[in-house]
Amino acid sequence: MYFPESATIANRVPDLAEVIESLDRQLSSVFSTSPLRPRDFASLLGLDLNQVDAVFELLTEERLLELCSMLECGHCSTLIPPEWLDEAIDEEMSLNCSMCGKEIPVDFESSTIYRMVSRVAARIRPSTFSGQETFDHDKNCENIFRKVSDQYELRYAGQTRSLRKSVGLHYLRYLIIEQGRAVSAVELNAMRNHVPTEMMSGSSGETADLQAIRDYRVRFEELSSDLESAQADNDLARAGQLEQELNDIASAIIGATGLGGRVRVQSDTERVRKSVSKAVSEAIEKISDAHQQLGRHLEISVQKGMYLKYAPEEPVSWTLT
């Protein structure tokens, strides 16, 4: 078992031990406070929904999960924060689902779902890392900056550290890949959200035009259908790939639309600059706490602003994958 809470429940309720083990394995790949629906896990893993519900309730009692309320679109099942509807009512406007574009009724009732408790999500996955461990592989590689599961493996000047993934580390790795090239904050932000740069700073003055959003929604519906088929065939590998692509498209649509599904007006270039620069600065600060030499190197070599660049005095060779 990944989580000691799961083992505790399995010992207490042996009849659910197999279900608990399957859910424990799947939850170990989450490690975030994203919304969790029992029926999604039941469908994906081919488990009985009533048993999954029971285990989720037990995990909540053990304080691994917690209950929260979300609105669920009746057309595409997308989850929406209930405060969005409250805000729409206050502004006397309609709220449309960011995925399918359908209107959410003002009398729509919220659904109870689960989230991983933040203190649990902050743990390092037991099966992969244990503190600031040193990796035995690639000892001959001088410098490493790569993502391994939900961690970043960092090696510089003969010392190796691991840090939990973050947006800032994601940006830094991209800058290292593009060593010597000035990369705009808008490009970094677009890369993070898996959308073309022009969608984030188009000359039309909008983050994305309506046709682009329609195309994303069509693709979302196609993938949703494919996911249902994969789950019906119990093809977990295929289902996992489709879920990742669905999440990427969802991020792109949500990033390009505002409240009520309206296209965002491109008036936040400065906000993007500040956000990206802040994320990079915070990441370098965390690196410095764990690896002083690497932190110092990045502090000197990374330029921040509207354009960011990793430009060391002498070219540095890195292993990034």
SULMOUR-V51586 format. One line per field, one symbol per residue. phi: phi as a letter, one per 40 degrees, with the letter a starting at -180 (. if undefined). psi: psi as a letter, one per 40 degrees, with the letter a starting at -180 (. if undefined). burial: + if it has 16 or more other ideal C-beta (glycine too) atoms within 10 Angstrom, else -. A space follows every 50 residues. Layout:
phi=???
psi=???
burial=???
This chain:
phi=.cbccccdccccbccbdcccccccccccccfacccbbdcccccccgbccc ccdcccccccccgcbbcabacbdccbgccbdccccdcccccfbcbbcccc gcccccccccbcbbbcddccccccddcbbagccccccfccccbbaacbfb bbcbbafgbbbbbccaccccccccccdcdgbcbccccccccccfbcdccc acccgbcacccccccccccccccccccdcccccfcccccccccccccccc ccccccbbdggcccccbbdcccdcccccccccccccccccadccccdcdc cbcbicbbacbcdbdbcbcbb
psi=hdhdddddddddgddedddddddddddeecfifiihhdddddddefihdd dddddddddddefdiiiihiihhedeehhhhdddddddddefiihihede eihhidehiiihaiihhddddeihhdedigagihhdifdehdhhgihhbf ihhhhhfehhihiiiidddddddddddfhehhhiddddddddefiiddde fieeeidiidddddddddddddddddddddddefgddddddddddddddd dddddeiaheeihihgefddddddddddddddddddddddgddddddddd ehhiadhihhgidihhhihe.
burial=+++-++-+++-----++-++-+++-+++--+---++++-++++++-+--- ++-+++-++--+-++--+-++++--+-+++---++--+------++++++ +--+---+----+++++--++--+----+-----+-------++++--++ ++++++---++++++-++++++++++------+++++++++++-+---++ +----+++---++--++--+--++-++--++-------+--++-++--++ -++-+++-+++-+--+-+---++--++-++--++-+++--+--++-++-- ++-+---+++-------+---
